[in-house]
C-alpha cells in the first residue's frame, strides 16, 4: 500500500527496490520529498535494514532503480551501480561506529572530510562542551549525537538512520529526539529512520512506511495508520492515544480545557500529543509523587489480550491504558469503577508545535 507525498515538494529520492537476502524477497517502491523524513517500521525480519543497505549500495538490486536528486545510483538493467562511497548518502547506526581512539573533535573532522565543521551543527546537537573528550568518556546519547554530527558534517544529500536511539534510556531518548528534530529541520535534505518505537516515528517523521515480510503494508502519517490500520501488526503497534490541542509553554490544552503536561518548553500553537497506553498507570486513590498528569476517570471498557488488560477510560480524559492482568485484578477493575489515570510528562510525545522565542 503506497502513499503519495503529502505536498508538492520536489522529489529527492525515487526508488524501486527488489532485493533477495536469504529467504527474504524485499520489494519496495519509495519516494521521498526534499526535506522529508520517513520512518520505516515493521516486525523483526521484515526487511527494514535490508532496505537501507540496498540504498547505501551494500546489497545489490535484483531489479529496480535508485535515483537520488536526479542522479541514478543503481539500475541493474541499464548501468553499473555507483559505489557506496560516491552515493552522497550518510548512515548512522545504533552503536554510532565512532573511532574510539579519537576525540569528539577528531571524529567530527573525519566526517567533514577536511572541511571546517559548521559551528551551528555543534550547537544544534549540544556538543560544544564535549569536543575535547574521547569517545570512551561519552554516554550512549552523547555518542549518538556525535555520530549524527559526523555524518551531517559530510553534507550528504540524505541520511539513513538504523535504530539510532535504541540504546538510550527514556529520559535521554526524549532529549535526543528534540536535538534530532532540530537537526533534521535545519540540516537535512531528507532522511529515512528505521525504528521500533512509535514515539520516534511520531516525533521525527512526516510519514511512516510499514514493512511486513518484505512488502509495504501501509504508508502514511502515524495518525492515518492509527485511524485505519491495514494489518493486525499495525493495529497492535499503533494502539496509542492521540489528542490535539494548543501548546502553552510546557502544557497542551485540549479543546475541552483538559491540560496535558509535557517535558518540553516553549510550545506554541496547534499541536498533537501521543501517549503510549503502556505509559498510563491506574490508581484507586489520587497518586502522589512525580507524575504531573493525573486525571479522574472511570472504566468504560475492559478487555484481556493474553497477560495484558486493555482498559478504556472515560470522563475527564478519554484515554486507553494497557496494564497487566494481575494489576487489573488487584485494582478490582470493572465497568463504571472510578480510577485515577496517571502519565509522566516525559512519556507525552509532542508533534507539530512552533516554538515561542
DRENKELUM-672212 format. One record per residue (C-alpha): x negated, y, z negated; residue number from 1. Coordinates in steps of 0.05 Angstrom, whole numbers, padded with zeros to 5 digits, always signed. Each point is the difference from the previous one (the first is absolute). Example, Ala and Ser with C-alpha at 12.3 -4.5 7.8 and 13.67 -1.06 7.14 Angstrom:
! residues 2
R      xx      yy      zz   nr
R  -00246  -00090  -00156    1
R  -00027  +00069  +00013    2
***
This chain:
! residues 357
R      xx      yy      zz   nr
R  +00000  +00000  +00000    1
R  -00033  +00065  +00022    2
R  +00010  +00072  -00019    3
R  -00014  +00061  +00043    4
R  -00043  +00055  -00029    5
R  +00043  +00045  -00042    6
R  -00016  +00065  +00037    7
R  -00031  +00027  +00064    8
R  -00072  -00002  -00024    9
R  -00051  -00024  +00052   10
R  -00020  -00073  +00000   11
R  -00067  -00014  -00033   12
R  +00001  -00076  +00004   13
R  +00036  -00044  +00049   14
R  -00012  -00074  -00011   15
R  +00028  -00067  +00019   16
R  -00038  -00052  -00039   17
R  +00002  -00075  +00016   18
R  -00051  -00037  -00042   19
R  -00010  -00072  -00022   20
R  -00032  -00013  -00068   21
R  +00002  -00072  -00023   22
R  +00073  -00021  +00000   23
R  +00025  +00072  +00003   24
R  +00023  +00032  +00065   25
R  +00003  +00075  -00012   26
R  +00041  +00041  +00048   27
R  +00011  +00074  -00017   28
R  +00021  +00061  +00040   29
R  -00019  +00064  -00035   30
R  -00001  +00075  +00014   31
R  -00028  +00050  -00049   32
R  +00010  +00075  +00008   33
R  -00052  +00053  -00012   34
R  -00004  +00013  -00075   35
R  +00044  -00060  -00018   36
R  -00014  -00052  -00054   37
R  +00031  -00069  +00007   38
R  +00001  -00051  -00056   39
R  -00005  -00074  +00019   40
R  +00033  -00048  -00048   41
R  +00018  -00073  +00000   42
R  -00011  -00066  -00037   43
R  -00069  -00032  -00006   44
R  -00022  -00029  +00067   45
R  +00047  +00043  +00041   46
R  -00056  +00031  +00041   47
R  -00010  +00068  -00033   48
R  -00076  -00002  -00005   49
R  -00005  -00036  +00067   50
R  +00035  +00060  +00032   51
R  -00052  +00048  -00029   52
R  -00057  -00045  +00022   53
R  +00026  -00004  +00071   54
R  +00006  +00075  +00005   55
R  -00070  +00008  -00028   56
R  -00027  -00050  +00051   57
R  -00018  -00057  -00048   58
R  +00054  -00046  +00030   59
R  +00005  -00007  +00076   60
R  +00067  +00011  +00032   61
R  +00031  -00058  +00037   62
R  +00041  +00051  +00039   63
R  +00028  +00070  -00007   64
R  -00035  +00067  -00008   65
R  -00027  +00051  -00049   66
R  +00000  +00073  +00021   67
R  -00025  +00052  -00049   68
R  +00008  +00074  +00018   69
R  +00006  -00018  +00074   70
R  -00063  -00044  -00002   71
R  +00008  -00074  +00014   72
R  -00037  -00039  -00054   73
R  +00022  -00069  +00021   74
R  +00040  -00030  +00058   75
R  -00022  -00071  +00015   76
R  +00034  +00000  +00068   77
R  -00038  +00061  +00024   78
R  -00068  +00013  -00032   79
R  -00050  -00017  -00054   80
R  +00019  +00023  -00070   81
R  -00033  +00060  -00032   82
R  -00047  -00024  -00056   83
R  +00024  +00013  -00072   84
R  -00053  +00053  -00015   85
R  +00022  +00041  +00060   86
R  +00076  -00001  -00013   87
R  +00001  +00062  -00044   88
R  +00041  -00037  -00053   89
R  -00015  +00001  -00074   90
R  +00012  -00060  -00046   91
R  +00010  +00002  -00076   92
R  +00002  -00066  -00037   93
R  +00027  -00017  -00069   94
R  -00070  -00005  -00029   95
R  -00027  +00062  +00035   96
R  -00064  -00033  +00027   97
R  -00044  +00056  -00025   98
R  -00076  -00005  -00002   99
R  -00012  -00015  -00073  100
R  -00073  +00022  +00001  101
R  +00020  +00070  +00023  102
R  +00030  +00060  -00035  103
R  +00068  +00027  +00019  104
R  -00035  +00056  +00038  105
R  -00041  -00050  +00040  106
R  +00061  -00043  +00016  107
R  +00037  +00061  +00026  108
R  -00060  +00022  +00042  109
R  -00002  -00069  +00031  110
R  +00073  +00007  +00020  111
R  -00011  +00069  +00028  112
R  -00052  -00027  +00049  113
R  -00051  +00057  -00009  114
R  +00054  +00054  -00005  115
R  +00014  +00040  -00062  116
R  +00058  -00027  -00041  117
R  +00058  +00049  +00000  118
R  +00004  +00032  -00069  119
R  +00076  +00000  +00006  120
R  -00001  -00076  +00006  121
R  -00040  -00004  -00065  122
R  +00050  +00045  -00034  123
R  +00061  -00036  +00027  124
R  -00023  -00067  -00027  125
R  -00025  +00029  -00066  126
R  -00072  -00022  +00009  127
R  -00038  +00064  -00018  128
R  -00024  -00026  -00068  129
R  -00019  -00069  +00027  130
R  -00049  +00017  +00055  131
R  -00063  -00018  -00039  132
R  +00027  -00064  -00030  133
R  -00016  -00069  +00025  134
R  +00055  -00047  +00022  135
R  -00009  -00045  -00061  136
R  +00019  +00058  -00045  137
R  +00067  +00011  +00034  138
R  +00069  -00026  -00018  139
R  +00041  -00040  +00050  140
R  +00041  +00062  +00017  141
R  -00062  +00043  +00009  142
R  -00031  -00052  +00046  143
R  +00062  -00001  +00043  144
R  +00000  +00076  +00007  145
R  -00073  -00001  +00020  146
R  +00014  -00054  +00051  147
R  +00056  +00041  +00031  148
R  -00042  +00063  +00000  149
R  -00058  -00037  +00034  150
R  +00048  -00025  +00053  151
R  +00032  +00068  +00012  152
R  -00068  +00034  +00002  153
R  -00012  -00036  +00067  154
R  +00062  +00036  +00027  155
R  +00035  -00062  +00029  156
R  +00061  +00009  +00042  157
R  +00037  -00050  -00043  158
R  -00012  -00036  -00066  159
R  +00020  -00072  -00017  160
R  +00007  -00015  -00074  161
R  +00005  -00071  -00028  162
R  +00031  +00000  -00070  163
R  -00042  +00061  -00021  164
R  +00034  +00007  -00069  165
R  +00008  -00073  -00019  166
R  -00056  +00000  -00052  167
R  +00025  +00061  -00038  168
R  +00040  +00002  -00064  169
R  +00068  +00034  +00002  170
R  -00023  +00069  -00025  171
R  -00061  +00001  +00046  172
R  +00045  -00023  +00057  173
R  +00047  +00059  -00010  174
R  -00057  +00049  +00001  175
R  -00032  -00033  +00061  176
R  +00066  +00004  +00039  177
R  +00002  +00075  -00011  178
R  -00071  +00009  +00024  179
R  +00011  -00046  +00060  180
R  +00063  +00038  +00018  181
R  -00037  +00066  +00000  182
R  -00057  -00029  +00042  183
R  +00048  -00031  +00050  184
R  +00037  +00065  +00010  185
R  -00061  +00042  +00012  186
R  -00053  -00047  +00029  187
R  +00031  -00058  +00038  188
R  +00026  -00003  +00070  189
R  +00035  -00066  -00018  190
R  -00005  -00060  -00046  191
R  +00022  -00072  -00009  192
R  +00006  -00022  -00072  193
R  +00006  -00074  -00019  194
R  +00032  -00006  -00069  195
R  +00041  -00047  -00043  196
R  +00027  +00058  -00043  197
R  +00063  +00036  +00023  198
R  -00021  +00059  -00043  199
R  -00062  +00009  +00044  200
R  +00042  -00004  +00063  201
R  +00053  +00048  -00028  202
R  -00051  +00051  -00024  203
R  -00047  -00001  +00060  204
R  +00034  -00025  +00063  205
R  +00047  +00031  +00050  206
R  +00025  -00068  +00023  207
R  -00007  -00072  -00022  208
R  -00013  -00060  +00046  209
R  +00017  -00068  -00030  210
R  -00036  -00061  +00028  211
R  +00024  -00070  -00013  212
R  -00033  -00061  +00032  213
R  -00035  +00044  +00051  214
R  +00062  +00037  +00023  215
R  +00028  +00069  -00015  216
R  +00066  -00012  -00037  217
R  +00015  +00073  -00017  218
R  -00031  +00068  +00015  219
R  +00026  +00065  -00030  220
R  -00001  +00044  -00062  221
R  +00001  -00034  -00068  222
R  +00069  +00030  -00011  223
R  +00024  -00032  +00065  224
R  -00027  -00067  -00022  225
R  +00034  +00008  -00067  226
R  +00067  +00018  +00032  227
R  +00001  -00059  +00048  228
R  -00054  -00052  -00012  229
R  -00009  -00045  +00060  230
R  -00025  -00062  -00036  231
R  +00004  -00032  -00070  232
R  -00073  +00017  -00013  233
R  +00012  +00073  +00014  234
R  +00063  +00001  -00042  235
R  -00039  -00029  -00058  236
R  -00057  +00049  +00009  237
R  +00041  +00063  +00008  238
R  +00051  -00009  -00056  239
R  -00025  +00067  -00028  240
R  +00040  +00058  -00028  241
R  +00000  +00062  +00045  242
R  +00025  +00069  -00021  243
R  -00001  +00068  +00034  244
R  -00004  +00066  -00037  245
R  -00037  +00065  -00008  246
R  -00070  +00006  -00027  247
R  -00013  +00048  -00057  248
R  -00073  -00005  -00022  249
R  -00004  -00071  -00030  250
R  +00075  -00012  -00001  251
R  +00047  -00024  +00056  252
R  +00072  +00023  -00011  253
R  +00051  -00045  +00034  254
R  +00065  +00026  +00031  255
R  +00040  -00016  -00063  256
R  -00050  +00037  -00044  257
R  -00036  -00062  -00027  258
R  -00074  +00014  -00010  259
R  -00055  -00049  +00018  260
R  -00069  +00014  -00029  261
R  -00061  -00015  +00043  262
R  -00075  +00000  -00011  263
R  -00010  +00053  +00054  264
R  +00000  +00075  -00005  265
R  +00018  +00058  +00046  266
R  +00060  -00037  +00032  267
R  +00043  +00046  +00041  268
R  +00058  -00009  +00047  269
R  +00036  -00063  +00024  270
R  -00032  -00066  -00021  271
R  +00015  -00074  -00003  272
R  -00021  -00042  -00060  273
R  -00008  -00076  -00002  274
R  +00000  -00044  -00062  275
R  -00018  -00073  -00001  276
R  +00055  -00040  -00036  277
R  -00056  -00037  -00036  278
R  -00022  +00066  -00031  279
R  +00068  +00011  -00033  280
R  +00001  -00022  -00073  281
R  +00066  -00011  -00038  282
R  +00014  +00013  -00074  283
R  +00061  -00005  -00045  284
R  -00023  +00061  -00039  285
R  -00029  +00066  +00025  286
R  -00074  -00016  +00012  287
R  -00058  +00038  -00032  288
R  -00070  +00007  +00026  289
R  -00032  +00019  +00066  290
R  +00056  -00008  +00053  291
R  +00025  +00069  +00021  292
R  +00062  -00026  +00036  293
R  +00055  -00028  -00045  294
R  +00072  -00006  +00025  295
R  +00061  -00026  -00036  296
R  +00034  -00050  +00047  297
R  +00044  -00061  +00000  298
R  -00007  -00067  +00034  299
R  +00041  -00001  +00064  300
R  -00024  -00067  +00028  301
R  -00047  -00056  -00021  302
R  -00029  -00053  +00046  303
R  -00054  -00052  -00011  304
R  -00051  -00018  +00054  305
R  -00047  -00053  -00028  306
R  -00031  +00029  -00063  307
R  +00019  +00071  +00018  308
R  +00063  +00035  -00025  309
R  +00021  +00054  +00050  310
R  +00040  +00052  -00038  311
R  +00041  +00054  +00034  312
R  +00013  +00059  -00045  313
R  +00052  +00056  +00005  314
R  +00015  +00063  -00039  315
R  -00047  +00059  -00005  316
R  -00049  -00036  +00045  317
R  +00019  -00052  +00053  318
R  -00062  -00042  +00002  319
R  -00022  -00072  +00006  320
R  -00046  -00036  -00048  321
R  -00036  -00066  +00007  322
R  -00017  -00033  -00067  323
R  -00014  -00071  -00021  324
R  +00057  -00048  -00013  325
R  -00027  -00007  -00072  326
R  +00003  +00075  -00011  327
R  +00072  +00003  +00026  328
R  +00020  -00055  -00049  329
R  -00034  +00035  -00058  330
R  +00036  +00065  +00016  331
R  +00066  -00037  +00008  332
R  +00013  +00034  +00067  333
R  +00071  -00003  +00027  334
R  +00043  +00043  +00044  335
R  +00021  +00064  -00035  336
R  -00055  -00003  -00053  337
R  -00032  +00068  -00016  338
R  -00076  +00001  +00008  339
R  -00056  +00050  +00008  340
R  -00040  -00002  +00065  341
R  -00072  +00025  -00007  342
R  -00052  +00015  +00053  343
R  -00070  +00028  -00009  344
R  -00014  +00063  +00041  345
R  -00061  -00034  +00031  346
R  +00046  -00053  +00031  347
R  +00041  +00052  +00038  348
R  -00025  +00008  +00072  349
R  +00015  +00065  +00035  350
R  +00003  +00014  +00075  351
R  +00015  +00061  +00042  352
R  -00016  +00058  -00046  353
R  -00032  +00065  +00018  354
R  -00048  +00026  -00053  355
R  +00010  +00065  -00037  356
R  -00062  +00043  -00007  357
***
